[in-house]
Amino acid sequence: MGQRGIKGMSYQMRVKRVNEIYNEHAKDGLSNREILRRFVWPLFYISEKTFYNYLNIPFPDEQPKRKEDYPNLFEQKGP
């Protein structure tokens, strides 16, 4: 099968940088396509589909989910 499923650090850094660029310019009211065309594509030469895939990747340094954030199905509330 090879190493097709393994993503390296350069991939993670690229995804993180694309997300940073997007977050920086999304506040200005630019469309996603415009952000890709003006700021991301000249640096990384990625397609629009890849751009959207990168935006959907969560990062571990974002707000981590705590156990308390999930509903507890076994906890009983009131009578």
Steps between C-alpha positions, in 0.01 A plus 500: 500500500790736556484832677195649327305538826782664696495878522826671594579814691530706182138409417384607846694825481354576157145431619555714809640788293207486255259515795689795649483688169129422472423613856699819448307605188155354572443782749534753218188364330675340203347190346678167537577492129652848514718404798617194311568696180680796659685361798519119507546394139811715432674330795383139480345442152214292639159444345175629644403148611830459686451843655161397642645169620773690686241726664314195636803350676495556879818590683605357837600846629144630454261485792530138616176320573458418866310206634252742658409640155340174392156395624497217748243243398514319834452796728146532630347842540211541740201268546 
